[in-house]
Amino acid sequence: MPRPAKRTRSRKRVFKALPGGRTSIHYKREVTAQSSCSLCGRPLTVIPNLSPSEIRKLNRTKRRISRIYGGQLCHNCLKTALKQAARILNAF
């Protein structure tokens, strides 16, 4: 019986032949999705495409971009959002 975490059907199963003639099931890791901009949907290229447990082991500087809305918006959407905010402030 596999562990409870491995009983899900979302994990791919690969049958491997062992040296003694038996076969064993190896479970493939789930591929994580690339992080993307929340406005335009473009992939954020600086943030690594790793699983959450592997991202936790990285330095903070490698986890997210060090600017406002660093892990959420791409640089183009941030630029337009800042311009819009400045225009609204100047209108009053």
C-alpha positions in Angstrom: 0.0 0.0 0.0 1.5 3.4 -0.9 1.7 6.3 1.5 -1.4 8.4 1.7 0.3 11.3 -0.1 1.0 9.0 -3.1 -2.5 7.6 -3.4 -3.7 10.5 -5.5 -4.1 10.0 -9.3 -2.5 13.4 -10.1 0.9 11.9 -9.7 2.3 10.0 -12.7 3.3 6.4 -12.1 6.3 4.8 -13.8 6.9 1.1 -13.5 10.6 0.4 -13.1 12.3 -3.0 -13.4 14.5 -3.9 -10.4 17.6 -6.0 -10.7 16.0 -9.0 -9.0 13.3 -9.3 -11.6 10.6 -7.5 -9.7 8.9 -4.3 -10.8 8.4 -1.2 -8.6 6.3 1.9 -8.9 8.1 5.2 -9.0 6.0 8.4 -8.6 7.0 11.4 -10.8 7.1 14.8 -9.3 4.4 17.3 -10.2 5.5 20.0 -12.5 4.9 23.5 -11.1 3.4 26.2 -13.2 5.5 29.3 -14.1 4.5 32.3 -12.0 2.8 34.9 -14.2 1.7 38.6 -14.0 -1.7 39.0 -12.5 -2.8 41.7 -15.0 -1.5 40.6 -18.4 -0.6 36.9 -17.7 3.0 37.2 -19.0 5.4 34.8 -17.3 7.6 36.3 -14.6 11.0 35.3 -15.9 13.1 36.1 -12.8 11.2 34.0 -10.3 12.4 30.3 -10.5 10.0 27.6 -11.6 10.4 25.4 -8.5 8.1 23.6 -6.1 7.1 25.5 -2.9 9.4 23.3 -0.7 12.4 24.1 -3.0 11.5 27.8 -3.1 11.5 27.9 0.7 15.1 26.9 0.7 16.2 29.8 -1.5 17.4 33.2 -0.3 14.8 35.9 0.0 16.5 37.8 -2.8 16.1 34.8 -5.1 12.4 34.2 -4.2 11.0 37.5 -5.4 12.0 40.7 -7.2 12.9 43.5 -4.8 10.5 46.2 -6.0 6.9 47.0 -5.2 4.5 44.3 -6.5 7.7 42.3 -7.1 6.2 38.8 -7.4 2.8 39.8 -8.8 3.3 42.3 -11.7 5.6 42.4 -14.6 7.7 45.5 -15.2 5.5 46.8 -18.0 2.2 46.5 -16.0 3.9 48.1 -13.0 5.1 51.0 -15.1 1.6 51.7 -16.4 0.0 51.3 -13.0 2.4 53.8 -11.5 1.7 56.2 -14.4 -2.0 55.9 -13.8 -1.6 56.5 -10.1 0.5 59.6 -10.7 -2.1 60.9 -13.2 -4.9 60.4 -10.6 -2.9 62.3 -7.9 -2.1 65.2 -10.3 -5.8 65.5 -11.2 -6.7 66.7 -7.7 
